[in-house]
Amino acid sequence: MGSIFSIFILRKLFVASIYFGLASLIWGFMLYYNKEKQFFGRVILYLDYLVGFLMLFAPNIYLLKIFTNYFSFIIIINSLFLLILSFKTKARLNIFASTLFFLTVASDSSSLFLNYSNKFLSPYGIIALFFGFSYNIIQEYKFMVKEIKKVHEKSLKDKLTGVFNRGILDITNFSENDTFVFVDLNRLKEINDTFGHKEGDKILVKFTESARKNFRSNDLIVRMGGDEFLIVLRNCPIEKAEEIMKRISEDFKKSSALQPTFSWGISKFSGSLEETLEKVDEKMYKMKKKTHMENQK
C-alpha cells in the first residue's frame, strides 16, 4: 500500500470488522430466536463492540497483535453461544453447521492465543454456518407462504356455507364460454321469522350442498350476501346450465320438509363482470316476480 502505516490501518479495520461482524451476527440470531432480552447474549454483544473499538483504536502494530491474540477467546465464546442457540431450536442442520463453526473457530483462536502457525479453518465453518441457516430461513419462508395462502383462502370463504364470498370475483378471470346464474332463495325471510334463523341457516347450507352435487370441480359458487348466490358454470352452454339448475332445484326441494325453492337468472358472460351481474340479476327478478304471482293465484 506504499507504507507500513497504511498496512497498520487496514489491519486494524480488518480485525475490528471481525468483532463488529460477530456482534451483528449474535444480534441477528437473538432476534431470529426471540432471545433479544437474554442477559448472556447481551453481554457477548457488548464484549464484541468493546473489543472491536479497542482494535480500531490500537496505537501501534505491537499492541494490535497482543489484542488480537489475547482477545481471541471472545470469538470462541461467540461461536459457543451460537451453538447453544442452535441446540435449543433442535434444527439438525443448524446444529451441524454451528458445531463445525465452533470447532473451526476454537482451532483458529487457540492458534492465535498460543502463537501456533496452523492453517486457519474458520472460513469452512463460516461457509457451513451460512448454508445451514440459509436453508433454515428458506424452509421457514416456505412455511410462512403456505400459512399466508391458507389464511388468504380462508378469507375468501363464507363461514356458514363454506362456499366462496364476493372476494373471489376480484381475483378470478372469466371467459365468454362461462355461464352465470344468479340465484335468490324464495321465502327465506318467512322461514327465518316462522322457524328461526337456525332453520334458515340450514336451508342456506342445504342449497349449497344441492348445488355442489351437480357441479364440476372447476365450477364456482359464490354467496353474494343473505339469500343470494352466484353460480359460474365454466365452458357450459345455456341449455346445459338450465338442465343443471333444474336438477339442483329438484334436489333442493327434497332436502327439507319445508320444500324450499329458489329463483334464478341465466346469461353468458358478456364483456365485463358488472354487466353480466346486472343482466342475470334482472332475469332472476323476473322469474321471482312470476313465481310470486303464480303463488298468489
Number of C-alpha atoms within 10 A of each C-alpha: 7 6 7 9 12 11 13 16 15 13 17 24 16 14 18 22 18 16 24 19 14 20 22 15 15 22 18 14 19 18 12 11 13 10 16 15 10 10 10 10 21 17 10 20 20 12 18 26 19 15 21 23 17 17 26 19 14 17 12 12 16 10 13 19 16 15 17 20 17 14 17 21 17 17 20 21 15 22 23 19 18 25 20 13 20 22 15 11 11 10 14 13 17 25 22 17 23 28 22 22 27 25 17 21 27 21 17 23 24 18 17 21 16 11 10 11 9 11 9 14 16 19 12 15 19 18 13 20 23 16 14 19 19 13 14 16 13 11 12 12 12 12 12 12 12 12 12 12 12 11 11 11 12 13 14 17 18 16 11 11 19 16 18 22 20 16 14 16 14 8 6 7 8 17 13 13 15 20 25 29 29 27 25 23 19 17 15 21 15 11 18 15 12 11 11 12 14 11 16 20 18 13 26 21 16 20 24 19 18 20 20 16 11 14 17 10 8 10 16 19 24 25 23 17 12 12 19 18 24 24 21 24 23 20 15 16 14 18 9 12 21 15 11 15 21 12 16 23 20 14 21 21 19 15 16 12 7 11 12 22 19 22 22 25 22 25 20 21 22 18 11 11 15 10 12 20 20 12 20 23 22 16 19 21 17 15 16 20 13 12 14 13 10 9 8 6 5
